[in-house]
């Protein structure tokens, strides 16, 4: 009986690999114009497949009537992703050497049941595996098989472009630019929450209000769960579209209650309130994403006062066939001003996207000043190339450098340099059709004076390859 979950996982892998082979053979050419895969798979809508008279097996997979006399239908989908990474001098020379690199694999499978317009059940399984690592595997990279999502929707009303929805159960959350709340796509294992949420939407406005418990990932089979003293998150998130002058505005609040947080100058229970605003524009030649957040509360016995200001401004040459794009990202993220006082000024990014500063994921958004120019161009309709250069400084020399997950990499030293280092990255993306995606990437991190004073300070080189199928 103990082998049953592994047997089910193997069968799931076999079926999904067969489906991947069919995609590679080009079985879905007729459907390519109709699919629109979304970052949150539950946002996809395949009702148009039910009206298509030229149905194939893929149409039936995405839209299957349960009863011809009713409006109930079932939709299936999933994802297979393989990644290979090699790091030279991991941890700036502190971590064990890995001569061969390692492989990450992730398998997602979901079912989406709609009963009329008002009722819905969505469920998703996730399996994440890692092989070839020289260090201990963590739940972020290895979680063989678990119930990743299972939620119910009840549509209270939908009339005159206004609707109110109640959603409860285990689900992914993603808001705005994903600086604070993300599905954590870049690591192998995506994160989820047990949530009760209300969503109101009209033509140019949306409001989400929710209360949630963070689901703690484990490395076993079907063992992800919320803990007795779980990390809790409550929030409201408002989105205003077609606003004069600025185009779009987000206003939000996130309230975090965490049983244990660790910063350089505080360790213990944390209650933190985050109020923020985002102004963004995604159409036209000049595009932007500007965001500011202020945080207050308590961490251990210290008063929290922290903030961040970030910007992403870019220009797209739309008259040029290859659509080249020039952009500049900057971030100011507060760090702790003074050690051993009664205040904590280190910003907490809550549950951010994993690849915050590139897929190498070397540094997290704590105590930083960041300057990040980048360039992107479409070499063909299916191939794009990106190059970027990132410069990092500590915001406060009294505070340290943190990983994306909040782990303290190096403690602060006021006598040391503030310059952390520079990161040069490039990636080549190939998307032969909406189902398949391939990426090759290279990253080089040139260690600055601070890293050389705080540790070995060796330069890091990373190479990565990604192959992904969605269906």
C-alpha positions, 0 to 999 in steps of 0.5 A: 500500500505504501507504494501506491502514491509512487505508482500513481505518480509514475503513471501520471508521468507516463501519460503526460510524457505521451501527451508531450510526444503528441504535441511535438509531433504537431497534433495540435496545429488546428487548436493553436489559434484557440488556446490562451494559457494563463499564469493562473490556469483556473483563469482559462476559459474553453467554452468556445471549444464546445461550440466548435463543430470541427472537434478533435480529441484535444477539444474534447479534453478541454471541453467535455459535456457531462450531459447534453441536456445540461450546461455542465462541462469538464475541462482537463489540462496540465504542464510538464517542465524540465530544467537543467542548471549548472552553477560555478562557485555556488554561494559565492564559493561557500556551498559544495561544488557541483561538477555536473549540475542538477535537473528539476522536473515538474508535473501539473495536472488539473480538472475544472468542473463547471455546473452551469454558470454559478457552481464550479470545482477546480482541482490540481495535482503537483509533482516536483522532483530534483536529481543530481544535487550535492546539497540537501533537497528542500520542499521548494524543489522536491515535493513528489506528489500533492494536492496543490489546489482544490477550491469551489466557486459560487457566482452570486450574480453576473449581470450588466457587466457586474459580478460577485464571486465567492471562492473558498479552498486551496488555491494559488494567489497572484497579484499585480507585479508579483512583488509581494504575492506570487505563485512562485513560478521560477522554483520547482514547486509553486506555492498555494494558500487555503483561502476564502475570497470574495471577488467583485468585478465590473467593466473597469474595476475589480476588488478582491478581499480574502483571508488565508493560511499559507500551505506549508510544502513537505517533501513527502506524498500528500502531506502539504498542509496548514500548520496549527500555528500557520502563517496567516495573510488577509488582504484587499486588492483594488484595481482601477482600469482606464484611469485618466492620465495614469491608465491603471491604478492598484491599491492594496493592503496585506496583513501578515501574521507569521509565527516566526520570522528571522531578520538580522536584528529581530527573530520571533513572531511577526505581525506586519501591515503593508499598504501599497499602490501601483501605477501601470501601463501596458499598451503603447510605446512608453510603458511603465510599472511603478509601485510603492509600499509602506509597512508597519507592525511588530517583529518580536518586540520591535516596531516595524517601519519599512518601505520599498519604491520600485519602477520599471519603465520601458520603450517599445519600438513598435514601428520596427518589425523585431519590436526591440524594447529598452527598459530600466528597472530600479528598486529601493528596499529599506534595510535596518538603520541601527542594530539593537534598537527598538525598531526594525526597518528591514522590508519583508516582501511576503511571498514574492516571485522566486526569480526576483532578480533573474532565474539565478535567484541569488539575492532577495528583495531585502535591504537593497538598492538596485539599478537594472537596464535591459534590452529585448528583441524578437529575432523572429515571430517565435524567437526572442532574446533578452540581455540585462545588467543588474547592479546591487548595493546594500541600502543600509550597511548595518543590515545584511544580504538576504536570499529570496526566501528571507534567509540571511546570507551575510550579516551586516557590517557597517565598516564594510562596503555597500556594493554587493556586485553586478549581474550580467544575464542573457536568455534566448526563448523559443516558442514554436507554438502556444503549447511548447516553450524552450529557454537557454540562459546564462548568468554571471555575477561579479562579486563586489567588495562587500561579498569579498569582505564577508565571505569567499566572494568568488564570482558565480556563473550559471547556465540553464536550459528549460523545456516546458509543455502546457496543454 
